[in-house]
Every structure is written in structure tokens, then in C-alpha cells.
Amino acid sequence: MSPDLVSELLRQLMKEAMILTAPVLVATVLLGFVLTLFQTLTNVQDQSLTSVPRLLAVAAILLGGMPWFLGRITAYAMHLMGDLHRYLG
């Protein structure tokens, strides 16, 4: 494999990883911002107030988005397997 091919494979891999993790990361950042704002405005300093909703949000997004996540991963794997002759020879 040439260095150009390796860099192209890594670029595709990083792109797919960012696409797959973006919904979870964006949701947790926005939820964290809203919860921190709520804590600041109400002077409530309970740690479970921030941890539990974030965990529930991540679990809900992962469960709700599982068909989409699996579809993207499967399409990427099929693309890699379809071009396997290009990588080996």
C-alpha cells in the first residue's frame, strides 16, 4: 500500500468516526450547558443533577440512533471490503 492510500483510508476512518460521535457529543455539551446554567441561576450545587441527565441523554441517543449508527458502520465496512483488492495489491 502506498502512503497516499493509507492516508486516504485514515481520512475516511476519521470522517466516519466524527460523523458517528457528533450527535452524542453535541447533545451532551448542550445539555451540560443548560444544566450548568440552571445550577448557576438557582444556586443548586448537587453533582447528581448534572451526571444523571447526561447519562440518560447519552443512553437515549445511543438507543434511538442505533439503526442509523449500525447502518453507517455497515456501509463503511462494505465499502472497505468492496475495495479490498485495491489495498492488498
C-alpha positions as CSV (number, residue, x, y, z in Angstrom):
1,M,0.0,0.0,0.0
2,S,1.2,3.4,-0.8
3,P,1.4,6.2,1.7
4,D,-1.3,8.1,-0.2
5,L,-3.7,5.1,0.1
6,V,-3.0,4.8,3.8
7,S,-3.7,8.5,4.4
8,E,-6.9,8.2,2.4
9,L,-8.1,5.3,4.5
10,L,-7.3,7.1,7.7
11,R,-9.1,10.2,6.5
12,Q,-12.2,8.2,5.7
13,L,-12.0,6.5,9.1
14,M,-11.7,9.7,11.0
15,K,-14.6,11.2,9.0
16,E,-16.8,8.3,9.8
17,A,-15.8,8.5,13.5
18,M,-16.6,12.2,13.7
19,I,-20.0,11.7,12.0
20,L,-20.9,8.9,14.4
21,T,-19.8,10.6,17.5
22,A,-21.2,14.1,16.7
23,P,-24.8,13.6,17.8
24,V,-23.8,12.3,21.2
25,L,-21.1,14.9,21.8
26,V,-23.3,17.8,20.7
27,A,-26.2,16.6,22.9
28,T,-24.1,16.2,26.0
29,V,-22.4,19.6,25.5
30,L,-25.7,21.4,25.1
31,L,-27.3,19.5,28.0
32,G,-24.3,20.3,30.2
33,F,-24.5,24.0,29.3
34,V,-28.2,24.1,30.1
35,L,-27.8,22.2,33.4
36,T,-24.8,24.4,34.4
37,L,-26.8,27.5,33.6
38,F,-29.7,26.1,35.7
39,Q,-27.4,25.3,38.6
40,T,-25.9,28.8,38.5
41,L,-29.2,30.6,38.4
42,T,-30.8,28.5,41.2
43,N,-27.6,28.1,43.4
44,V,-28.2,24.3,43.4
45,Q,-24.8,22.5,43.7
46,D,-25.8,18.9,43.5
47,Q,-23.5,16.7,41.4
48,S,-26.1,14.2,40.6
49,L,-28.1,16.9,38.9
50,T,-25.6,17.0,36.1
51,S,-24.5,13.4,35.9
52,V,-27.8,11.6,35.7
53,P,-29.4,13.6,32.9
54,R,-26.2,13.4,30.8
55,L,-26.1,9.6,31.2
56,L,-29.8,9.3,30.4
57,A,-29.4,11.6,27.3
58,V,-26.4,9.6,26.1
59,A,-28.3,6.3,26.6
60,A,-31.4,7.6,24.8
61,I,-29.4,8.9,21.9
62,L,-27.5,5.7,21.5
63,L,-30.6,3.6,21.7
64,G,-32.6,5.8,19.4
65,G,-29.9,6.2,16.9
66,M,-28.7,2.6,16.9
67,P,-30.2,1.8,13.4
68,W,-28.5,4.9,11.9
69,F,-25.2,4.1,13.7
70,L,-25.3,0.5,12.5
71,G,-26.2,1.5,9.0
72,R,-23.3,3.9,8.7
73,I,-20.8,1.3,10.2
74,T,-22.1,-1.4,7.9
75,A,-21.9,0.8,4.8
76,Y,-18.4,1.8,5.7
77,A,-17.4,-1.9,6.3
78,M,-19.0,-2.9,3.0
79,H,-17.1,-0.1,1.2
80,L,-13.8,-1.3,2.7
81,M,-14.5,-4.9,1.8
82,G,-15.5,-4.0,-1.7
83,D,-12.2,-2.2,-2.3
84,L,-10.1,-4.8,-0.5
85,H,-8.3,-5.8,-3.8
86,R,-7.1,-2.2,-4.1
87,Y,-5.5,-2.4,-0.6
88,L,-3.8,-5.7,-0.9
89,G,-2.4,-5.5,-4.4
